[in-house]
Structure formats: C-alpha cells, structure tokens
Amino acid sequence: MVVKTQKLNTGAEIPTVALGTWKSEPGKVGAAVKTAIEAGYRHIDGALIYQNEKEVGEALKQVFANGTAKREDLFYTSKLWNTFHRPELVAKGLEASLRDLGIDYLDLYLMHWPVAFKPDGELLPKDKSPNEYVDSIDYVETWKAMEKLVDSGKVKAIGVCNFDIPRLEKLLASAIITPAVLQVELHPYLPQPKLIEFCKKHGIVVEAYAPLGSGGNPSVLKDPIIGEIAKKHGKDVGQIVLSWGVQRGTVVLPKSVHEERIKSNHAIVDLTEEDMAKINNIKERHRFVNPTDLLKVDIFKGDIGE
C-alpha cells in the first residue's frame, strides 16, 4: 500500500492520514493502534494529556517486535501539555511522553495550547478559576525551549496546536525554527481557509483534528450535501469528508477504536472539482472543541474559521 505524504519544512515526509487517539478509551486504544498499523497507517497522533500513551507504547512495542512496522517507518506525534510550558520544564514534558511510549524520539512534538498552566496543579483543573492555575509564561519562551529539543535529537520536528494567525505572527517574529506543523480543528463546518493560506505562505503544514466533527449537533456526518456526494461515489460520508480534507492540502487525524471504521477512514478517494466546490460552499459554521469549556480560557474569542 502506498502511503500518501506531505513534505515538512524539515524535509521529512508526513503521512496525510493519521490515527488520532484523543478520547480513545483505555483498554481499546492499544488494539486500535495495532489495527491501524496493520491496515497501512504510518502516522499516529497522541498527547500526554490523553493519558493513554503507556498503552499506545505497549502496542508500538508489539508491532515493532512482530515486524509489522519498523520504528523508522512510523511517524509519531505527541504534544507538550500546558503544565510544562516553563522553559526549564519543557524537556521534562517530552521525557514523560518518551518514557510512556517506550521510544527514543518523536517525529513531531507540538505545543498543545497557547496557554500555560502552573506546574504544581492538576493537568486539567476542574474546580478552580483560571486565575488560580493559568501561568504567566509566554508561549514564545516555551517555543525557544522547544527549539532546543530539536538539537537534542529526541524530536525531529516541532510545531503548535490551536494557534490563530495573530499568535503565529507573534511566534514567527522571534522563532529561529519555523513551526513544521499547525494542528487545529478543521472540517466542513470550520474550514478556516485564511489560516490555511497563511500557513501555506510560511511553509507550515496544517493538520486537522476532529476532521469529522466531534459528535453532537450540528452533525457534519449528517450533512445532506456531503451525503449526496457520498452516495454518488458509493462511499461512506466519513470517507468523503476526510478526502475533502486531504485534497485541500491538510493532514487529517480521524479517531476511532473500531476496526472497520479505522480501515475505511484510511481509504481516501479522489473528489471532483464540483464535489470540492459543493463542500466548500457549505454555510454551516460550528466549533466543536471549545477551549472555554475545556480549559476555561477563551482562546478563539468567537472566531468561527472564515
């Protein structure tokens, strides 16, 4: 099976479809990772905050041992959590993920959010107000520490998540290393074309998390326009949405723990210009992953990705 890739600004190739592991349940995520790699995936997207990297690491150990894949053939991404933003803690955040995963290096390490939490508290505070746990560290200082990780050889590339254009502009103004990747929520209801164009101009590959939406209403997978295109191609709606994401130049990170869904998500199809235009012209706008709910911090301030 030929794995489609994009070239990063480091020269490395990143597979355009990854298995996402956010919200993948303990006891299921390891099997999902093994199923994905056996089905041809060569890109796994994880994070310390998902709290499942030990199980992912056990799965990786098994696929390396049985010859299904070699470490050098697999692209693994993890993310620096908010409690490790102080420059002296950045390397410790990385080591925590490497230790749980049982591997020596990451292909990509991303700053998970452009906000720092105090390091002496919970990973995700539930019963506190932001002024009790938000730290004063600027993400520019965190980035400088992440740049040093590349020199260590333990990280092949670095990038950011959940940054908008003004934050990227601020980071680029002082960065020695341009982010290789920006990972943000992207799907037909949150297409963010201006952000994608900005990243293209600066040589930053854009990754789409929640590329199928994230459940609830409105439902991307129940959109009648996409349903009509799926019927025409004889494919399921999810395959059409993911194919739209890849065809517009992004890397997609669908999450599933179900074997058939994992396999179908990897089967990208070629859409016509008419198909692409129809999806691009969908007017519904919705952000499913709201940091005001998750972090109690308003990062996007109502931006719905125009």
C-alpha positions as MATLAB code, in Angstrom:
seq = 'MVVKTQKLNTGAEIPTVALGTWKSEPGKVGAAVKTAIEAGYRHIDGALIYQNEKEVGEALKQVFANGTAKREDLFYTSKLWNTFHRPELVAKGLEASLRDLGIDYLDLYLMHWPVAFKPDGELLPKDKSPNEYVDSIDYVETWKAMEKLVDSGKVKAIGVCNFDIPRLEKLLASAIITPAVLQVELHPYLPQPKLIEFCKKHGIVVEAYAPLGSGGNPSVLKDPIIGEIAKKHGKDVGQIVLSWGVQRGTVVLPKSVHEERIKSNHAIVDLTEEDMAKINNIKERHRFVNPTDLLKVDIFKGDIGE';
ca = [
       0.000    0.000    0.000;
       1.339    3.438   -0.987;
       1.063    5.909    1.891;
       0.383    9.461    0.684;
       2.582   12.054    2.359;
       3.354   15.760    2.507;
       6.831   17.206    2.897;
       7.564   19.178    6.062;
       9.887   22.184    6.107;
      12.444   19.847    7.720;
      12.467   17.686    4.592;
      10.706   14.793    6.359;
       7.590   13.194    4.896;
       4.398   13.183    6.988;
       1.589   10.734    6.089;
      -1.625   12.578    5.216;
      -3.936   10.299    7.233;
      -3.189    9.534   10.881;
      -4.927    7.619   13.614;
      -5.993   10.086   16.277;
      -6.015    8.817   19.875;
      -7.872   11.625   21.673;
     -10.705   10.208   23.815;
      -9.725    6.648   22.829;
     -10.715    4.549   25.816;
      -8.197    2.661   27.970;
      -8.221   -0.999   27.021;
      -9.147   -0.120   23.426;
      -6.569    2.381   22.219;
      -3.737   -0.176   22.047;
      -5.772   -2.503   19.861;
      -6.776    0.465   17.695;
      -3.132    1.403   17.153;
      -2.218   -2.175   16.177;
      -5.216   -2.423   13.843;
      -4.324    0.879   12.213;
      -0.690   -0.028   11.589;
      -1.694   -3.441   10.226;
      -4.148   -1.636    7.910;
      -1.403    0.577    6.499;
      -1.396    3.653    8.715;
       2.086    5.006    9.347;
       1.137    8.079   11.366;
      -0.167    8.041   14.954;
      -1.206   11.239   16.743;
      -1.052   11.255   20.543;
      -0.544   13.545   23.524;
       0.447   13.391   27.167;
      -2.941   14.818   28.236;
      -4.778   11.932   26.539;
      -3.347    9.793   29.351;
      -3.142    6.696   27.164;
       0.446    6.834   25.877;
       1.564    3.889   28.030;
      -0.981    1.661   26.302;
      -0.041    3.123   22.922;
       3.597    2.385   23.764;
       2.812   -1.254   24.516;
       1.071   -1.544   21.147;
       4.056    0.014   19.373;
       6.395   -2.404   21.125;
       4.340   -5.320   19.809;
       4.157   -4.102   16.202;
       7.904   -3.435   16.180;
       8.603   -6.859   17.665;
       6.403   -8.798   15.238;
       7.748   -6.973   12.190;
       4.508   -5.249   11.171;
       6.416   -1.954   11.076;
       9.805   -0.573   11.971;
      10.225    2.487   14.174;
      11.808    4.434   11.335;
       8.768    3.760    9.120;
       6.319    5.183   11.641;
       5.563    8.875   12.200;
       4.611    9.508   15.831;
       3.351   12.851   17.153;
       2.962   13.845   20.790;
       2.220   17.164   22.485;
       3.607   19.325   25.256;
       0.940   19.871   27.893;
       0.191   23.250   29.449;
       1.763   22.397   32.823;
       5.191   22.003   31.162;
       5.379   25.436   29.492;
       8.042   26.890   31.762;
      11.286   26.643   29.756;
      13.014   24.525   32.398;
      10.132   22.006   32.283;
       9.768   21.560   28.507;
      12.329   18.739   28.287;
      10.630   17.006   31.236;
       7.321   17.068   29.375;
       8.991   15.403   26.418;
      10.703   12.789   28.594;
       7.363   11.875   30.190;
       5.909   11.008   26.780;
       9.017    9.173   25.567;
       9.099    7.134   28.769;
       5.438    6.135   28.490;
       5.754    5.349   24.780;
       8.994    3.394   25.171;
      10.611    5.083   22.188;
      13.772    7.193   21.823;
      12.464   10.091   19.767;
       9.343   11.773   18.399;
       8.865   12.603   14.753;
       6.826   15.654   15.748;
       6.313   17.458   19.057;
       3.576   20.076   19.269;
       2.751   22.752   21.811;
      -0.794   21.678   22.668;
      -2.294   25.089   23.539;
      -1.006   28.687   23.521;
      -1.668   28.948   27.256;
       0.451   27.891   30.242;
      -0.769   26.277   33.457;
       1.077   26.425   36.766;
       3.128   23.234   37.108;
       2.114   22.400   40.662;
      -1.531   21.673   39.928;
      -3.759   19.223   38.093;
      -3.210   18.597   34.401;
      -6.745   19.810   33.726;
      -8.148   21.728   36.732;
     -11.860   21.202   37.237;
     -12.925   23.173   40.298;
     -10.725   26.256   40.048;
     -10.968   29.567   38.248;
      -8.344   30.352   35.561;
      -6.620   32.969   37.735;
      -5.725   30.133   40.118;
      -3.976   27.913   37.562;
      -3.062   29.921   34.451;
       0.664   30.705   34.439;
       2.299   33.896   33.153;
       4.745   32.164   30.797;
       4.543   33.473   27.231;
       4.357   30.760   24.566;
       7.281   32.449   22.785;
       9.514   31.484   25.722;
       8.140   27.939   25.642;
       8.896   27.754   21.918;
      12.527   28.749   22.492;
      12.878   25.764   24.838;
      11.198   23.502   22.266;
      13.722   24.608   19.648;
      16.490   23.202   21.860;
      14.778   19.781   21.789;
      15.474   19.539   18.058;
      19.192   19.920   18.748;
      18.980   17.042   21.251;
      17.841   14.611   18.536;
      14.889   13.474   20.646;
      12.496   15.460   18.453;
      12.721   15.558   14.656;
      10.296   18.451   14.162;
       8.293   20.873   16.292;
       5.027   22.683   15.801;
       1.987   24.151   17.517;
      -1.698   23.463   18.026;
      -4.659   25.791   18.384;
      -2.856   28.936   17.225;
      -4.626   31.605   15.184;
      -2.930   33.967   12.702;
      -2.041   36.717   15.230;
      -0.389   34.169   17.546;
       1.505   32.612   14.640;
       2.700   36.051   13.529;
       3.973   36.779   17.033;
       5.762   33.422   17.204;
       7.316   33.732   13.750;
       8.678   37.180   14.589;
      11.170   35.677   17.058;
      11.377   31.987   16.151;
      14.667   30.507   14.992;
      12.811   27.378   13.813;
       9.585   27.919   11.876;
       6.872   25.522   13.101;
       6.709   22.490   10.823;
       3.030   21.910   11.606;
      -0.051   23.721   12.877;
      -2.730   21.389   14.222;
      -6.216   22.877   14.593;
      -9.854   21.835   14.422;
     -10.815   21.626   10.735;
     -13.825   20.173    8.936;
     -16.506   21.436    6.500;
     -18.211   23.368    9.326;
     -14.914   25.007   10.410;
     -12.817   25.221    7.218;
     -10.509   28.123    8.237;
      -9.305   28.936    4.681;
      -7.447   32.135    5.673;
      -5.480   30.246    8.320;
      -4.584   27.511    5.818;
      -3.463   30.107    3.271;
      -1.304   31.862    5.880;
       0.388   28.579    6.792;
       0.949   27.667    3.157;
       2.667   31.030    2.635;
       5.021   30.288    5.543;
       5.728   26.629    4.722;
       3.714   25.231    7.640;
       1.755   22.006    7.092;
      -1.760   22.147    8.553;
      -3.267   19.172   10.380;
      -6.979   18.732   11.015;
      -8.151   17.359   14.346;
     -11.824   16.461   14.732;
     -11.880   16.228   10.908;
     -15.305   14.546   11.018;
     -16.708   16.961   13.568;
     -16.926   15.756   17.136;
     -20.415   14.337   17.596;
     -23.491   16.250   18.667;
     -25.304   18.855   16.630;
     -24.906   20.152   14.027;
     -23.568   16.892   12.580;
     -21.039   17.043    9.755;
     -21.729   13.377    9.016;
     -25.449   14.060    8.536;
     -24.971   16.986    6.185;
     -27.210   16.413    3.127;
     -24.712   17.878    0.638;
     -21.949   15.547    1.806;
     -24.416   12.653    1.918;
     -25.311   13.265   -1.716;
     -21.635   13.194   -2.743;
     -21.055   10.001   -0.739;
     -23.969    8.314   -2.482;
     -22.610    9.328   -5.906;
     -19.204    7.777   -5.142;
     -20.574    4.723   -3.341;
     -18.562    5.653   -0.234;
     -19.476    6.442    3.341;
     -19.828   10.050    4.432;
     -16.727    9.920    6.627;
     -14.548    8.914    3.655;
     -15.838   11.891    1.678;
     -15.138   14.366    4.499;
     -11.618   13.017    5.045;
     -10.936   13.009    1.300;
     -12.022   16.665    1.153;
      -9.548   17.412    3.950;
      -6.641   15.677    2.209;
      -7.497   17.119   -1.202;
      -7.437   20.693    0.154;
      -3.888   20.076    1.341;
      -4.265   19.205    5.010;
      -3.290   16.158    7.071;
      -6.335   14.534    8.716;
      -6.409   12.843   12.126;
      -9.592   10.751   12.416;
     -10.061    8.925   15.713;
     -11.687    5.508   16.078;
     -11.276    2.301   18.064;
     -13.475    0.262   15.689;
     -11.677   -1.915   13.138;
     -13.939   -1.308   10.158;
     -14.048    2.442   10.758;
     -10.258    2.606   11.146;
      -9.853    0.855    7.796;
     -12.469    2.917    5.941;
     -11.047    6.196    7.282;
      -7.741    5.344    5.603;
      -9.345    4.806    2.186;
      -9.091    8.278    0.645;
     -10.942    8.822   -2.652;
     -10.494   11.376   -5.434;
     -13.223   14.011   -5.429;
     -14.151   16.085   -8.469;
     -13.792   19.863   -8.591;
     -17.590   20.018   -8.398;
     -17.588   17.861   -5.240;
     -14.961   20.090   -3.631;
     -16.846   23.250   -4.558;
     -20.078   21.931   -3.089;
     -18.420   21.126    0.234;
     -16.504   24.417    0.229;
     -19.804   26.274   -0.220;
     -21.476   24.738    2.846;
     -22.563   27.665    5.035;
     -22.925   25.963    8.439;
     -20.242   27.060   10.936;
     -19.515   25.382   14.247;
     -16.522   24.863   16.530;
     -16.914   21.544   18.386;
     -13.803   21.785   20.598;
     -14.279   24.936   22.637;
     -11.368   25.816   24.949;
     -13.731   27.906   27.073;
     -15.387   24.628   28.064;
     -12.228   22.520   28.138;
      -9.695   24.912   29.698;
     -11.999   27.691   30.961;
      -9.872   30.038   28.856;
     -11.332   31.920   25.876;
      -8.664   31.490   23.196;
     -10.575   31.938   19.939;
     -12.967   34.692   21.103;
     -15.840   33.601   18.900;
     -13.800   33.050   15.735;
     -15.584   30.501   13.550;
     -12.878   29.982   10.983;
     -13.744   32.155    7.998;
];
